[in-house]
């Protein structure tokens, strides 16, 4: 077994183990429902943890099928989850209010888009939507959240990895080149719908996705008010650094 194959297996096993650790955090949390319901800061933290574990599971499933573009697209969600957890940690109620404002503005914009495009709507539905828009016009100019802006609150160094994963989320020239094959002797280009995936890039993706997952674990633990960091989380953070030192520096981005 060559080093790249072995490293894929090692990183995959580590990522699978992270999901088990995340599930354990739910069992160790003692959160009760408050007057804020699902908007309670601790509950929001647990919801972000749940989303992270779902994103991690999806990333692993896609990598097993060599769907590298799709895996990297989902993996970047884990960074957003981490940024939002850190936002709740740093600014608490203020950040929660910003989340609400963000959602309300986008809800208004989605409704307004339907009217602007003159899509035929049921009369009763249209009336309800117009009434809602009038009743919530104060959200029209609300500030919105974006990953870079939220990352600036405390995790800006990891934003470079988010950017690297984001390049695969859009039909850029670089992304499309994955499917392009050098023209044959007649000048006819080939299109490969299932291009070969380099093992180094799988390792890189696993490395990239595990970092914010651990960050979510740490942030949620603090948000829940855990006095002592769960040993499994601390051990995972140390193991991540060890694996990165052992394999991460040798990872080369695709040419």
Rosetta blueprint (number, residue, H / E / L):
1 X L
2 X L
3 X H
4 X H
5 X H
6 X H
7 X H
8 X H
9 X H
10 X H
11 X H
12 X H
13 X H
14 X H
15 X H
16 X H
17 X H
18 X H
19 X H
20 X H
21 X H
22 X H
23 X H
24 X H
25 X H
26 X H
27 X H
28 X H
29 X L
30 X L
31 X L
32 X L
33 X L
34 X L
35 X L
36 X L
37 X H
38 X H
39 X H
40 X L
41 X H
42 X H
43 X H
44 X H
45 X H
46 X H
47 X H
48 X H
49 X H
50 X H
51 X H
52 X H
53 X H
54 X H
55 X H
56 X H
57 X H
58 X H
59 X H
60 X H
61 X H
62 X H
63 X H
64 X H
65 X L
66 X L
67 X L
68 X H
69 X H
70 X H
71 X H
72 X H
73 X H
74 X H
75 X H
76 X H
77 X H
78 X H
79 X H
80 X H
81 X H
82 X H
83 X H
84 X H
85 X H
86 X H
87 X H
88 X H
89 X H
90 X H
91 X H
92 X H
93 X H
94 X H
95 X H
96 X H
97 X H
98 X H
99 X H
100 X H
101 X H
102 X H
103 X H
104 X H
105 X H
106 X H
107 X H
108 X H
109 X H
110 X H
111 X H
112 X H
113 X H
114 X H
115 X H
116 X H
117 X L
118 X L
119 X L
120 X L
121 X L
122 X L
123 X H
124 X H
125 X H
126 X H
127 X H
128 X H
129 X H
130 X H
131 X H
132 X H
133 X H
134 X H
135 X H
136 X L
137 X H
138 X H
139 X H
140 X L
141 X L
142 X L
143 X L
144 X L
145 X L
146 X L
147 X H
148 X H
149 X H
150 X H
151 X H
152 X L
153 X L
154 X L
155 X L
156 X H
157 X H
158 X H
159 X H
160 X H
161 X H
162 X H
163 X H
164 X H
165 X H
166 X H
167 X H
168 X H
169 X H
170 X L
171 X L
172 X L
173 X H
174 X H
175 X H
176 X H
177 X H
178 X H
179 X H
180 X E
181 X E
182 X L
183 X L
184 X L
185 X L
186 X L
187 X L
188 X L
189 X L
190 X E
191 X E
192 X L
193 X L
194 X L
195 X L
196 X L
197 X L
198 X L
199 X H
200 X H
201 X H
202 X H
203 X H
204 X H
205 X H
206 X H
207 X H
208 X H
209 X H
210 X H
211 X H
212 X H
213 X H
214 X H
215 X H
216 X H
217 X H
218 X H
219 X H
220 X H
221 X H
222 X H
223 X H
224 X L
225 X L
226 X L
227 X L
228 X L
229 X L
230 X L
231 X H
232 X H
233 X H
234 X H
235 X H
236 X H
237 X H
238 X H
239 X H
240 X H
241 X H
242 X H
243 X H
244 X H
245 X H
246 X H
247 X H
248 X H
249 X H
250 X H
251 X L
252 X L
253 X L
254 X L
255 X L
